[in-house]
Amino acid sequence: MMTLMNGSVPFVREAGEGPAVICLHASASTSRQWQPLTEAIAPRFRVLAVDSYGSGRSPVWTAKRPLTLRDEVALLEPVFARAGGPVTLVAHSYGAAIALIAALEHPELVHALALYEPTLFSVVNAQSPAPNDVDGFRAAFAGAAGHWDAGDPGGAGRCFVDYWAGEGAWDAMPEPRQGQVAISMGNLRNWYRACMSDLTPLRAFSWLGAPVLLMTGRSSPASSRAVARLLAQALPRVEVYEFDGVGHMGPVTHPGPVNRVISRFLERHRPFHRADVLHAANVARADSRDSAPM
């Protein structure tokens, strides 16, 4: 765990050695969602998977004012410090919205970004006020919030999960996972306000110099696909990858193909790291010995 000056402590799962990769999860999830990716890349990268506010083992948001995406970025400050150099952000949904703001706040630290459908709905609303492509999410939020306020967290979870993963997804979930998601619905309004009310204009992302892998699922809801379309136009160094037959929860439901695309991107944009320099030096010394006259 890492402690911020204001007392907040983000929980981080860490594994591997090499250039730092910070992983940010979707809403109603935790850092554990990145375990398959961690196992795949830990031999070559140092992975720090973080629980956001109110998720997993990180603290809940207790301030009197609404939570913002920049508050989530502030929670990452000690993680950036611990990484000790350039970082690549790998993030999904709500986590990907946080990652975009983090890249604007820390351009000197963020080396590259691999993002799966950021839910930065504020940019859609700014370009085209409601009614628009975000209406489906607004309706799902209203239904989930109504169930939560009525003392039915399971009903809230059903509304939320079935919107993002398709009708029937809630019923297909194991009961222990349903219980975890139901409890997480206490964060619902924080997620909604943070993604709907962010004031960052779309044009700000045209200043991002870092390469971005922007992933989408062809079966995803209109809301997240609309955000991706706008970002694909605004980001100057963007590579768009669409997964056929995959929806918004692709990193969870289809980790194999999604993680393979992420892994290839990480290798292509791998920053220099002390371990790489030492490895290259050892190879050079070995070559020198092998070529020395007998």
Sequence and secondary structure as in RCSB ss.txt:
>XXXX:A:sequence
MMTLMNGSVPFVREAGEGPAVICLHASASTSRQWQPLTEAIAPRFRVLAVDSYGSGRSPVWTAKRPLTLRDEVAL
LEPVFARAGGPVTLVAHSYGAAIALIAALEHPELVHALALYEPTLFSVVNAQSPAPNDVDGFRAAFAGAAGHWDA
GDPGGAGRCFVDYWAGEGAWDAMPEPRQGQVAISMGNLRNWYRACMSDLTPLRAFSWLGAPVLLMTGRSSPASSR
AVARLLAQALPRVEVYEFDGVGHMGPVTHPGPVNRVISRFLERHRPFHRADVLHAANVARADSRDSAPM
>XXXX:A:secstr
    TTS    EEEE  SSEEEEE  TT  GGGGHHHHHHHTTTSEEEEE  TTSTTS    SSS   HHHHHHH
THHHHHHHTS EEEEEETHHHHHHHHHHHH TTTEEEEEEE    HHHHHHHS SSSTTHHHHHHHHHHHHHHHT
T HHHHHHHHHHHHH TTHHHHS HHHHHHHHHHGGGHHHHHHHHHH    GGGGGG  S EEEEEETTS HHHH
HHHHHHHHH TTEEEEEETT  TTHHHH HHHHHHHHHHHHHHT    HHHHHHHHHHHHHHHHHHS  
